[in-house]
């Protein structure tokens, strides 16, 4: 994924779109798994970014 955690919405949307292109409907599960892993590791800035990507994936998939 992208480095850094302070990304604009356009970049987050691009990451979500790329994930959907690669994984199709499974993108939602993959994004959720990534966010959960980062939460367990207490990597809060990365977790916040992963949640933003997850939300964008969910919105794009409807």
C-alpha positions as semicolon CSV with decimal commas, in nm:
position;residue;x (nm);y (nm);z (nm)
1;X;0,000;0,000;0,000
2;X;0,103;0,365;0,013
3;X;0,362;0,484;0,260
4;X;0,269;0,751;0,507
5;X;-0,057;0,789;0,691
6;X;-0,154;1,148;0,616
7;X;-0,309;1,092;0,274
8;X;-0,578;1,293;0,100
9;X;-0,912;1,139;0,013
10;X;-0,824;1,106;-0,354
11;X;-0,524;0,888;-0,267
12;X;-0,729;0,676;-0,026
13;X;-0,991;0,630;-0,297
14;X;-0,719;0,527;-0,545
15;X;-0,589;0,268;-0,298
16;X;-0,939;0,131;-0,245
17;X;-1,001;0,116;-0,618
18;X;-0,674;-0,066;-0,679
19;X;-0,759;-0,319;-0,408
20;X;-1,100;-0,382;-0,566
21;X;-0,944;-0,427;-0,910
22;X;-0,700;-0,682;-0,768
23;X;-0,932;-0,869;-0,533
24;X;-1,288;-0,801;-0,650
25;X;-1,553;-0,841;-0,381
26;X;-1,292;-1,003;-0,152
27;X;-1,133;-0,657;-0,122
28;X;-1,368;-0,577;0,165
29;X;-1,254;-0,880;0,366
30;X;-0,889;-0,811;0,291
31;X;-0,918;-0,446;0,396
32;X;-1,100;-0,545;0,716
33;X;-0,837;-0,807;0,795
34;X;-0,560;-0,551;0,746
35;X;-0,730;-0,301;0,976
36;X;-0,782;-0,568;1,242
37;X;-0,419;-0,681;1,222
38;X;-0,296;-0,325;1,268
39;X;-0,534;-0,274;1,559
40;X;-0,399;-0,586;1,733
41;X;-0,047;-0,452;1,683
42;X;-0,152;-0,112;1,825
43;X;-0,014;0,058;1,514
44;X;-0,266;0,341;1,539
45;X;-0,164;0,573;1,254
46;X;-0,153;0,280;1,010
47;X;-0,479;0,146;1,155
48;X;-0,651;0,479;1,096
49;X;-0,538;0,473;0,733
50;X;-0,648;0,111;0,689
51;X;-0,993;0,200;0,825
52;X;-1,016;0,487;0,575
53;X;-0,932;0,246;0,292
54;X;-1,184;-0,006;0,427
55;X;-1,455;0,261;0,436
56;X;-1,375;0,361;0,079
57;X;-1,385;-0,003;-0,036
58;X;-1,724;-0,050;0,131
59;X;-1,857;0,268;-0,031
60;X;-1,732;0,168;-0,376
61;X;-1,871;-0,184;-0,351
62;X;-2,204;-0,048;-0,232
